[in-house]
Amino acid sequence: MTALVTAAIAGGGLAGCECARRLARAGVAVTLYEMKPQAYSPAHTSPDLAELVCSNSLRSDDIASGVGLLKQEMRELDSLVMQVAEATRVPAGKALAVDRELFARRMTEAMEAEPNITVVRREISSIHAPELTAADVAVVAAGPLASEPLAASLAEVVGSRHLYFYDAIAPIIAAESIDTSIAFQGSRYDEGEGDYLNCPMNREEYEAFHAALLAAEKAPTHDFEKEIHFEGCMPIEALAERGERTLVFGPFKPVGFTDPRTGQRPYAIVQLRAENLNRTAYNLVGCQTKLKYGEQERVFRMIPGLANAEFVRHGSMHRNTYVNAPLVLGDDLSLRPHRHVHLAGQITGVEGYVESAACGLWLGMVLAARALGRDLPQPPVDTALGALLQHLRTPAKNFQPSNVNFGLMPELTQRAKKRDRKALYAERARASFAAWMEGVPELEKAE
């Protein structure tokens, strides 16, 4: 096994940071390349590493959910992202949400404080860049918004046109512009401490909003790009096109709420989630959009309580790039044509903040073990991490990015009522992960 002493990582996002830290802790000298602030993607605005661009939520913390289970496994694997997320979390009911700016700042500080990590602010525009080829191992963790030159280089290396889909971002509004005589604090079924602001709609208000969504002018898509949406992050106007009540059964579901003004359940409800610790800004949950900015202001101000909404950030859409992982990546996430180069994060075909970080964490563990002359066994497929990695190894006619979910795991071997299945999946996963952890040698720092 070739000695692994140096590593070059292109991309300082969640996956890149997790991978860099794990390698550095194993004694590998890591150079982490980040193109900001020299260049920014269409969605990034901060010079800090690990910037969260789509939402400040890392989704459910419930162990009986795929993502909650994955987060618990990551905590047990000493995930930096999980540590910083806990230190910067904001109230969000059963979800783990963070102060976006503080999270990125703390992640940047953590990278800069690691003695074996050197952060270089420089864009890597090719798989064949000398910065990558000179290191013992190279990792491309450029994220789903890889620059066009790097994406083109990757497409050339894998021998086929790279795949893509569109991702949508929800607007953020100033807290002081929300009418709290209409919007009320509370969580579904009064669970938790009421971490959301809720804007109730009666039927007439909802139908007018729905009609406005359908008629609103959308931002144009480039002629050469076919618009393909990731199902888990559909623009609200695209959901609205599926039927008049699609939103009522989806992101605007009113079940579990009572409008304090009427004492009745509203016809629909729009939830607002705090963006930061001091609650000066709120995200419109489920309202990711590609409407033109002026249209966003007109349409979303139709929501009761938001008539005077001040937009801190408008919603937008951007193209996400990923590879057909089962065809082009090895089990260690290396490019089959270039085993020296590995991919990590969303560019591999995982979807979501947590999944991206988990992918980078796993690759860091694999390469750290290699640096210590060891092999790291794959986690079982009935664990959250194992199921996510299995998704990247499973050929499909139309390979698509995926969040972690119980559907990626083997089916239960016992009959169970529907309401009990998630808990049983989680229970099985916890036992399997614990057994796997016992068989994984402690990754001590290399001499």
ZALUMFI-384629 format. One record per residue (C-alpha): residue in three letters; chain; x, y, z. Coordinates in Angstrom, 1 decimal. Example, Ala and Ser with C-alpha at 12.3 -4.5 7.8 and 13.67 -1.06 7.14 Angstrom:
<pts>
  resn  chain       X       Y       Z
   ALA      A    12.3    -4.5     7.8
   SER      A    13.7    -1.1     7.1
</pts>
This chain:
<pts>
  resn  chain       X       Y       Z
   MET      A     0.0     0.0     0.0
   THR      A     1.4     3.4    -1.1
   ALA      A     2.2     5.7     1.8
   LEU      A    -0.3     8.5     2.1
   VAL      A     1.4    11.6     3.5
   THR      A    -0.2    14.6     1.7
   ALA      A    -3.7    15.3     0.5
   ALA      A    -5.2    18.0    -1.7
   ILE      A    -8.9    18.8    -1.3
   ALA      A   -10.7    21.0    -3.8
   GLY      A   -13.7    22.6    -2.1
   GLY      A   -14.2    23.9     1.4
   GLY      A   -17.8    22.9     1.9
   LEU      A   -19.3    20.5     4.4
   ALA      A   -17.8    17.4     2.7
   GLY      A   -14.4    19.0     2.2
   CYS      A   -14.1    20.2     5.7
   GLU      A   -15.1    16.8     7.2
   CYS      A   -12.7    15.0     5.0
   ALA      A    -9.9    17.4     5.7
   ARG      A   -10.2    17.2     9.4
   ARG      A   -10.3    13.4     9.5
   LEU      A    -7.2    13.2     7.4
   ALA      A    -5.4    15.8     9.4
   ARG      A    -6.2    14.0    12.7
   ALA      A    -4.5    10.9    11.1
   GLY      A    -1.3    12.9    10.6
   VAL      A    -1.8    13.7     6.9
   ALA      A    -0.7    17.1     5.7
   VAL      A    -3.9    18.5     4.0
   THR      A    -4.1    21.5     1.7
   LEU      A    -7.7    22.6     1.4
   TYR      A    -8.4    24.7    -1.7
   GLU      A   -11.4    27.1    -1.6
   MET      A   -12.2    29.5    -4.5
   LYS      A   -14.0    32.0    -2.4
   PRO      A   -13.5    35.0    -2.1
   GLN      A   -11.7    35.1    -5.5
   ALA      A   -14.8    33.6    -7.2
   TYR      A   -18.4    32.7    -6.1
   SER      A   -21.0    30.3    -7.3
   PRO      A   -24.4    31.7    -8.2
   ALA      A   -25.7    30.8    -4.8
   HIS      A   -22.8    31.6    -2.4
   THR      A   -22.2    35.1    -0.9
   SER      A   -20.0    34.5     2.2
   PRO      A   -16.2    34.0     2.1
   ASP      A   -16.5    31.5     5.0
   LEU      A   -16.1    27.8     4.5
   ALA      A   -19.1    25.4     4.8
   GLU      A   -21.6    28.1     3.8
   LEU      A   -25.2    26.8     3.9
   VAL      A   -27.0    28.3     0.9
   CYS      A   -30.4    26.6     0.6
   SER      A   -31.7    26.5     4.2
   ASN      A   -30.4    26.7     7.8
   SER      A   -32.1    23.4     8.7
   LEU      A   -30.3    20.1     8.9
   ARG      A   -33.7    18.5     9.1
   SER      A   -35.2    16.2    11.7
   ASP      A   -33.3    15.1    14.8
   ASP      A   -35.8    12.3    15.4
   ILE      A   -33.9     9.0    15.5
   ALA      A   -36.9     7.3    13.8
   SER      A   -36.1     9.2    10.6
   GLY      A   -33.4     8.5     8.1
   VAL      A   -31.6    11.8     8.5
   GLY      A   -32.0    11.8    12.3
   LEU      A   -30.4     8.3    12.4
   LEU      A   -27.6     9.4    10.1
   LYS      A   -26.8    12.4    12.3
   GLN      A   -26.6    10.2    15.3
   GLU      A   -24.2     7.9    13.5
   MET      A   -22.1    10.9    12.5
   ARG      A   -22.0    12.1    16.1
   GLU      A   -20.6     8.7    17.1
   LEU      A   -18.0     9.1    14.4
   ASP      A   -16.8    12.4    15.8
   SER      A   -18.3    14.6    13.0
   LEU      A   -17.1    18.2    13.0
   VAL      A   -20.3    19.3    11.3
   MET      A   -22.4    17.8    14.0
   GLN      A   -20.3    19.4    16.8
   VAL      A   -20.5    22.9    15.2
   ALA      A   -24.2    22.5    14.4
   GLU      A   -25.0    21.7    18.1
   ALA      A   -22.9    24.7    19.2
   THR      A   -24.8    27.1    16.8
   ARG      A   -28.3    25.6    16.8
   VAL      A   -31.4    27.8    16.8
   PRO      A   -34.9    26.7    18.0
   ALA      A   -36.6    24.6    15.3
   GLY      A   -38.8    22.1    17.1
   LYS      A   -37.7    18.5    16.3
   ALA      A   -35.4    19.7    13.6
   LEU      A   -31.7    20.7    13.9
   ALA      A   -31.4    24.2    12.5
   VAL      A   -28.4    26.5    12.9
   ASP      A   -27.4    30.2    12.8
   ARG      A   -26.2    30.1     9.3
   GLU      A   -23.5    32.8     9.6
   LEU      A   -22.2    31.6    12.9
   PHE      A   -22.1    28.0    11.7
   ALA      A   -19.9    28.9     8.7
   ARG      A   -17.7    31.1    10.9
   ARG      A   -17.1    28.4    13.4
   MET      A   -16.4    25.8    10.7
   THR      A   -13.8    28.2     9.1
   GLU      A   -12.2    28.8    12.5
   ALA      A   -12.0    25.0    13.1
   MET      A   -10.3    24.4     9.7
   GLU      A    -7.8    27.2    10.2
   ALA      A    -7.0    26.0    13.7
   GLU      A    -6.0    22.5    12.6
   PRO      A    -2.1    22.3    12.5
   ASN      A    -2.1    19.8     9.6
   ILE      A    -4.5    21.8     7.4
   THR      A    -3.5    24.7     5.2
   VAL      A    -6.4    26.6     3.7
   VAL      A    -5.5    28.1     0.3
   ARG      A    -7.9    30.5    -1.3
   ARG      A    -7.5    29.4    -4.9
   GLU      A    -9.8    28.0    -7.6
   ILE      A    -9.1    24.5    -8.9
   SER      A   -10.4    24.4   -12.4
   SER      A    -9.3    20.9   -13.6
   ILE      A    -9.0    17.4   -12.3
   HIS      A    -5.5    17.5   -13.8
   ALA      A    -4.5    20.7   -11.9
   PRO      A    -0.9    20.4   -10.6
   GLU      A    -2.2    21.2    -7.1
   LEU      A    -4.1    17.9    -7.2
   THR      A    -1.7    15.7    -9.1
   ALA      A     1.2    16.7    -6.8
   ALA      A    -0.4    15.3    -3.7
   ASP      A    -0.5    11.6    -2.6
   VAL      A    -4.2    11.7    -2.9
   ALA      A    -6.7    14.2    -4.3
   VAL      A   -10.3    14.9    -3.3
   VAL      A   -12.8    16.9    -5.3
   ALA      A   -15.5    18.1    -2.9
   ALA      A   -16.6    21.1    -5.0
   GLY      A   -20.2    20.6    -4.2
   PRO      A   -23.2    20.6    -6.5
   LEU      A   -22.2    24.1    -7.8
   ALA      A   -18.8    23.1    -9.1
   SER      A   -17.4    25.8   -11.4
   GLU      A   -18.0    25.3   -15.1
   PRO      A   -14.3    24.6   -15.9
   LEU      A   -14.1    22.0   -13.1
   ALA      A   -17.4    20.4   -14.1
   ALA      A   -16.3    20.2   -17.7
   SER      A   -13.0    18.6   -16.7
   LEU      A   -14.9    16.1   -14.6
   ALA      A   -17.2    15.3   -17.4
   GLU      A   -14.3    14.6   -19.7
   VAL      A   -12.6    12.3   -17.2
   VAL      A   -15.7    10.2   -16.6
   GLY      A   -16.2     9.8   -20.3
   SER      A   -19.8    11.0   -20.5
   ARG      A   -21.7    14.2   -20.2
   HIS      A   -22.2    15.1   -16.5
   LEU      A   -25.7    14.9   -15.1
   TYR      A   -27.5    17.8   -13.4
   PHE      A   -30.7    18.9   -11.7
   TYR      A   -32.1    22.1   -10.5
   ASP      A   -32.3    23.1    -6.8
   ALA      A   -34.5    25.9    -5.4
   ILE      A   -33.9    28.2    -2.5
   ALA      A   -36.7    29.8    -0.3
   PRO      A   -36.9    33.5     0.4
   ILE      A   -35.9    35.0     3.8
   ILE      A   -37.8    37.9     5.3
   ALA      A   -37.0    40.3     8.1
   ALA      A   -38.7    39.4    11.4
   GLU      A   -39.8    43.0    12.1
   SER      A   -41.8    43.1     8.9
   ILE      A   -44.0    40.2    10.0
   ASP      A   -47.5    41.0    11.3
   THR      A   -47.6    39.0    14.6
   SER      A   -51.3    39.9    15.1
   ILE      A   -51.9    37.4    12.4
   ALA      A   -48.8    35.1    12.4
   PHE      A   -48.7    33.1    15.6
   GLN      A   -45.9    31.2    17.4
   GLY      A   -46.4    27.4    17.7
   SER      A   -45.4    24.0    16.6
   ARG      A   -47.6    21.2    15.1
   TYR      A   -49.8    19.7    17.7
   ASP      A   -48.2    22.1    20.2
   GLU      A   -45.1    19.9    20.4
   GLY      A   -41.9    21.6    21.6
   GLU      A   -41.7    25.2    22.5
   GLY      A   -43.4    26.7    19.5
   ASP      A   -40.3    27.4    17.5
   TYR      A   -42.1    28.4    14.3
   LEU      A   -44.1    31.5    13.2
   ASN      A   -47.3    30.3    11.4
   CYS      A   -49.3    32.2     8.9
   PRO      A   -52.9    30.8     8.7
   MET      A   -54.9    31.0     5.4
   ASN      A   -58.6    30.5     4.9
   ARG      A   -59.8    28.9     1.7
   GLU      A   -60.3    32.1    -0.2
   GLU      A   -56.9    33.4     0.7
   TYR      A   -55.3    30.2    -0.3
   GLU      A   -57.1    29.9    -3.6
   ALA      A   -56.1    33.5    -4.5
   PHE      A   -52.4    32.7    -3.5
   HIS      A   -52.5    29.5    -5.6
   ALA      A   -53.8    31.3    -8.6
   ALA      A   -51.2    34.1    -8.3
   LEU      A   -48.5    31.5    -8.1
   LEU      A   -49.6    29.9   -11.3
   ALA      A   -49.8    33.2   -13.1
   ALA      A   -46.5    34.7   -11.8
   GLU      A   -43.6    35.2   -14.1
   LYS      A   -40.7    32.8   -13.6
   ALA      A   -37.0    33.6   -14.0
   PRO      A   -35.8    32.2   -17.4
   THR      A   -33.8    29.0   -17.8
   HIS      A   -30.9    29.0   -20.2
   ASP      A   -31.9    27.7   -23.6
   PHE      A   -29.2    25.0   -23.5
   GLU      A   -30.3    23.6   -20.1
   LYS      A   -33.2    21.2   -19.6
   GLU      A   -35.0    21.9   -16.4
   ILE      A   -34.9    18.8   -14.1
   HIS      A   -36.1    19.3   -10.5
   PHE      A   -35.0    17.2    -7.5
   GLU      A   -38.2    15.9    -6.0
   GLY      A   -37.2    16.8    -2.5
   CYS      A   -36.7    20.5    -3.3
   MET      A   -39.4    21.3    -5.8
   PRO      A   -40.1    25.0    -6.5
   ILE      A   -43.4    25.9    -4.9
   GLU      A   -44.8    27.0    -8.3
   ALA      A   -44.0    23.6    -9.8
   LEU      A   -45.8    21.9    -6.9
   ALA      A   -48.8    24.2    -7.4
   GLU      A   -49.0    23.2   -11.0
   ARG      A   -49.8    19.6    -9.9
   GLY      A   -53.2    20.6    -8.5
   GLU      A   -55.1    23.2    -6.6
   ARG      A   -54.7    21.3    -3.3
   THR      A   -51.2    19.9    -3.7
   LEU      A   -49.7    22.5    -1.3
   VAL      A   -52.5    21.9     1.3
   PHE      A   -51.4    18.3     1.4
   GLY      A   -47.7    19.2     1.2
   PRO      A   -45.7    22.1     2.7
   PHE      A   -48.9    24.1     3.7
   LYS      A   -50.5    21.2     5.5
   PRO      A   -52.6    22.7     8.4
   VAL      A   -53.0    19.5    10.4
   GLY      A   -52.1    20.0    14.1
   PHE      A   -52.6    23.8    14.2
   THR      A   -55.4    26.0    15.5
   ASP      A   -55.6    29.6    14.5
   PRO      A   -55.9    31.6    17.8
   ARG      A   -58.0    34.3    16.1
   THR      A   -60.7    31.8    15.1
   GLY      A   -60.2    28.8    17.3
   GLN      A   -60.4    26.7    14.2
   ARG      A   -57.9    24.8    12.1
   PRO      A   -56.9    26.9     9.1
   TYR      A   -57.4    25.8     5.5
   ALA      A   -53.7    26.1     4.9
   ILE      A   -50.7    27.3     6.9
   VAL      A   -47.3    28.7     5.9
   GLN      A   -44.5    28.2     8.4
   LEU      A   -41.7    30.5     9.0
   ARG      A   -38.4    29.2    10.6
   ALA      A   -35.9    31.4    12.4
   GLU      A   -32.7    31.9    10.4
   ASN      A   -30.5    33.0    13.3
   LEU      A   -30.2    32.9    17.1
   ASN      A   -31.7    36.4    17.7
   ARG      A   -34.6    35.7    15.3
   THR      A   -34.2    38.7    13.2
   ALA      A   -34.9    36.8     9.9
   TYR      A   -37.2    34.0     9.0
   ASN      A   -37.2    31.4     6.2
   LEU      A   -40.4    30.7     4.3
   VAL      A   -40.6    26.9     4.8
   GLY      A   -41.5    25.0     1.6
   CYS      A   -41.5    28.2    -0.5
   GLN      A   -38.4    27.6    -2.6
   THR      A   -39.0    29.3    -5.9
   LYS      A   -37.7    30.5    -9.2
   LEU      A   -40.1    33.4    -9.6
   LYS      A   -38.7    36.7   -10.6
   TYR      A   -37.8    38.8    -7.6
   GLY      A   -40.6    41.4    -8.1
   GLU      A   -43.1    38.5    -8.5
   GLN      A   -41.9    36.9    -5.3
   GLU      A   -42.6    40.1    -3.4
   ARG      A   -46.0    40.4    -4.9
   VAL      A   -47.1    36.8    -4.5
   PHE      A   -45.6    36.0    -1.1
   ARG      A   -47.0    39.3     0.4
   MET      A   -50.4    37.7    -0.2
   ILE      A   -49.8    35.4     2.6
   PRO      A   -51.6    36.6     5.8
   GLY      A   -49.1    38.3     8.1
   LEU      A   -46.7    39.1     5.3
   ALA      A   -48.4    42.0     3.6
   ASN      A   -45.4    44.2     4.5
   ALA      A   -42.7    41.6     4.3
   GLU      A   -39.2    42.9     3.8
   PHE      A   -37.1    40.4     1.8
   VAL      A   -33.6    39.8     3.2
   ARG      A   -32.9    37.3     0.5
   HIS      A   -35.1    36.3    -2.5
   GLY      A   -35.6    32.8    -3.5
   SER      A   -33.6    31.4    -6.5
   MET      A   -32.7    28.4    -8.4
   HIS      A   -29.3    27.0    -9.5
   ARG      A   -28.0    24.0   -11.4
   ASN      A   -26.5    21.2    -9.3
   THR      A   -23.9    18.9   -10.8
   TYR      A   -23.4    15.3    -9.9
   VAL      A   -21.9    12.1   -11.5
   ASN      A   -23.5     8.8   -12.2
   ALA      A   -21.7     7.3    -9.2
   PRO      A   -22.5     3.6    -9.7
   LEU      A   -20.8     3.8   -13.1
   VAL      A   -17.8     6.1   -12.4
   LEU      A   -16.9     5.7    -8.7
   GLY      A   -15.2     2.9    -6.9
   ASP      A   -16.3     1.7    -3.4
   ASP      A   -13.7     4.2    -2.0
   LEU      A   -15.4     7.0    -4.0
   SER      A   -12.4     7.1    -6.4
   LEU      A   -12.8     7.9   -10.0
   ARG      A   -12.5     4.7   -11.9
   PRO      A   -10.4     6.3   -14.7
   HIS      A    -8.2     8.1   -12.2
   ARG      A    -8.0     6.2    -8.9
   HIS      A    -5.7     9.0    -7.5
   VAL      A    -8.8    11.3    -7.4
   HIS      A   -11.8    10.8    -5.1
   LEU      A   -15.1    12.6    -5.0
   ALA      A   -17.0    13.6    -1.9
   GLY      A   -20.3    15.3    -1.0
   GLN      A   -23.2    16.1    -3.2
   ILE      A   -21.2    15.8    -6.4
   THR      A   -21.3    12.0    -5.8
   GLY      A   -25.1    11.9    -5.9
   VAL      A   -26.1    12.2    -2.3
   GLU      A   -28.5    15.0    -1.6
   GLY      A   -28.7    17.3     1.4
   TYR      A   -26.4    19.0     3.9
   VAL      A   -26.2    16.1     6.3
   GLU      A   -25.7    13.5     3.6
   SER      A   -23.0    15.6     2.0
   ALA      A   -21.1    16.0     5.3
   ALA      A   -21.5    12.2     6.0
   CYS      A   -20.0    11.4     2.6
   GLY      A   -17.0    13.6     3.2
   LEU      A   -16.6    12.2     6.7
   TRP      A   -16.7     8.6     5.4
   LEU      A   -14.1     9.4     2.7
   GLY      A   -11.9    11.0     5.3
   MET      A   -12.2     7.9     7.4
   VAL      A   -11.3     5.6     4.5
   LEU      A    -8.2     7.7     3.5
   ALA      A    -7.1     8.2     7.1
   ALA      A    -7.2     4.4     7.6
   ARG      A    -5.2     4.0     4.5
   ALA      A    -2.6     6.5     5.8
   LEU      A    -2.3     4.2     8.8
   GLY      A    -1.9     1.1     6.7
   ARG      A    -5.4    -0.2     7.4
   ASP      A    -8.6    -1.0     5.5
   LEU      A   -11.9     0.3     6.7
   PRO      A   -14.8    -2.1     6.3
   GLN      A   -18.0    -0.7     4.8
   PRO      A   -20.8     0.1     7.3
   PRO      A   -23.7    -2.4     7.0
   VAL      A   -26.4    -1.5     4.5
   ASP      A   -29.0    -1.5     7.2
   THR      A   -27.4     1.5     8.9
   ALA      A   -28.1     5.0     7.6
   LEU      A   -24.5     5.6     6.5
   GLY      A   -24.2     2.2     4.9
   ALA      A   -27.5     2.6     3.0
   LEU      A   -26.4     6.0     1.7
   LEU      A   -23.2     4.6     0.4
   GLN      A   -25.0     1.6    -1.1
   HIS      A   -27.1     4.1    -3.1
   LEU      A   -23.9     5.3    -4.7
   ARG      A   -23.0     1.7    -5.7
   THR      A   -26.4     0.7    -7.0
   PRO      A   -26.7     1.0   -10.8
   ALA      A   -29.9     2.6   -12.1
   LYS      A   -31.3     3.3   -15.5
   ASN      A   -31.8     6.9   -14.4
   PHE      A   -29.5     7.5   -11.4
   GLN      A   -30.8    10.4    -9.3
   PRO      A   -29.5    12.1    -6.1
   SER      A   -31.1    10.9    -2.9
   ASN      A   -31.5    11.9     0.6
   VAL      A   -31.0     9.3     3.2
   ASN      A   -34.2     7.4     3.9
   PHE      A   -35.4     4.0     5.1
   GLY      A   -36.3     3.1     1.6
   LEU      A   -32.6     2.7     0.8
   MET      A   -32.2     0.0     3.5
   PRO      A   -33.1    -3.7     3.2
   GLU      A   -36.7    -4.4     4.0
   LEU      A   -37.6    -5.5     7.6
   THR      A   -37.7    -9.3     8.0
   GLN      A   -40.6    -9.0    10.4
   ARG      A   -44.2    -8.0     9.8
   ALA      A   -45.1    -4.8    11.5
   LYS      A   -47.8    -2.1    11.4
   LYS      A   -47.0     0.9     9.3
   ARG      A   -46.8     3.2    12.4
   ASP      A   -44.1     1.0    13.9
   ARG      A   -41.9     0.4    10.9
   LYS      A   -39.7     3.5    11.2
   ALA      A   -38.9     2.7    14.8
   LEU      A   -38.0    -0.8    13.9
   TYR      A   -35.7     0.3    11.1
   ALA      A   -34.0     2.6    13.5
   GLU      A   -33.7    -0.1    16.2
   ARG      A   -32.2    -2.5    13.7
   ALA      A   -29.8     0.2    12.4
   ARG      A   -28.6     1.2    15.9
   ALA      A   -27.7    -2.4    16.8
   SER      A   -26.0    -3.0    13.5
   PHE      A   -24.0     0.2    13.7
   ALA      A   -22.9    -0.5    17.2
   ALA      A   -21.6    -4.0    16.1
   TRP      A   -19.8    -2.4    13.2
   MET      A   -18.2     0.2    15.4
   GLU      A   -16.8    -2.5    17.7
   GLY      A   -15.0    -4.1    14.7
   VAL      A   -13.5    -0.8    13.4
   PRO      A   -10.0    -0.2    14.8
   GLU      A    -9.4     3.1    16.5
   LEU      A    -7.8     5.5    14.1
   GLU      A    -4.9     6.7    16.2
   LYS      A    -2.7     9.5    15.0
   ALA      A     0.1     8.2    12.7
   GLU      A     3.6     8.3    14.2
</pts>
